[in-house]
Amino acid sequence: MREEEIVQVIPVQFGWFAYGRDEQWAEFLTPVALWALVESSGSVRRVVGLSAHGLGQVTRVEELPGFVEYRHVSQEEGA
């Protein structure tokens, strides 16, 4: 079975984050930079979030240790 291949990427509207808990159960929010449409074997497609780390390094949000879910935080909530 092949790994998922990125078919298309689009920028994320402000306010999307990856929510999770680290090894000490501390909660974290990591900004999502891009949405990627990925396709796996069997032509199954799904959308995943990508996060930027440093210069030129992009990680699938779901691969972050402790990732739980995607969350949208409006500017009013974050203020």
C-alpha positions as CSV (number, residue, x, y, z in Angstrom):
1,M,0.0,0.0,0.0
2,R,1.4,3.4,-1.0
3,E,1.5,6.3,1.3
4,E,-0.8,9.2,0.8
5,E,0.2,11.6,-2.0
6,I,-0.6,15.3,-1.9
7,V,-3.0,16.2,-4.8
8,Q,-3.6,19.9,-4.0
9,V,-2.8,22.4,-1.3
10,I,-4.6,25.7,-0.3
11,P,-3.8,28.3,2.4
12,V,-5.8,28.1,5.6
13,Q,-8.0,31.0,6.8
14,F,-6.8,32.5,10.1
15,G,-8.0,30.7,13.2
16,W,-7.4,27.0,12.4
17,F,-5.2,25.1,14.9
18,A,-4.1,21.6,15.8
19,Y,-5.2,20.9,19.4
20,G,-3.4,18.2,21.4
21,R,-1.8,17.2,24.7
22,D,1.9,16.6,25.3
23,E,3.5,13.9,27.4
24,Q,2.7,15.8,30.6
25,W,-0.9,16.3,29.5
26,A,-0.4,20.0,28.9
27,E,-2.7,21.3,26.2
28,F,-1.2,22.9,23.0
29,L,-2.5,24.7,19.9
30,T,-0.3,24.7,16.8
31,P,-1.4,26.9,13.8
32,V,-2.4,25.1,10.7
33,A,-0.7,26.8,7.6
34,L,-2.2,24.8,4.7
35,W,-4.9,22.3,4.0
36,A,-3.8,19.4,1.7
37,L,-6.0,17.1,-0.3
38,V,-4.3,13.8,-0.1
39,E,-5.0,10.5,-2.0
40,S,-4.2,7.0,-0.9
41,S,-4.3,3.7,-2.7
42,G,-7.8,2.9,-3.8
43,S,-8.3,6.6,-4.7
44,V,-9.5,7.5,-1.2
45,R,-9.1,11.2,-0.7
46,R,-9.2,13.3,2.5
47,V,-8.1,16.7,3.8
48,V,-5.2,17.0,6.3
49,G,-3.6,20.1,7.9
50,L,0.0,21.1,7.4
51,S,2.0,23.1,9.9
52,A,5.2,25.1,9.1
53,H,8.2,24.7,11.4
54,G,11.1,26.9,10.8
55,L,12.2,27.7,7.3
56,G,11.2,25.2,4.6
57,Q,10.0,22.5,7.0
58,V,6.3,21.4,6.8
59,T,4.8,18.7,8.9
60,R,1.4,16.9,8.7
61,V,-0.5,18.1,11.8
62,E,-1.8,14.6,12.5
63,E,1.7,13.3,12.9
64,L,2.5,15.8,15.8
65,P,2.9,13.8,19.0
66,G,-0.3,14.2,21.1
67,F,-2.5,15.5,18.2
68,V,-6.2,15.2,19.1
69,E,-8.2,17.3,16.6
70,Y,-8.5,20.4,14.5
71,R,-10.0,23.4,16.2
72,H,-11.2,26.8,14.9
73,V,-10.6,29.7,17.2
74,S,-12.2,33.0,16.2
75,Q,-10.4,36.3,16.8
76,E,-13.0,37.1,19.5
77,E,-12.3,33.8,21.3
78,G,-8.5,34.3,21.1
79,A,-8.5,37.8,22.4
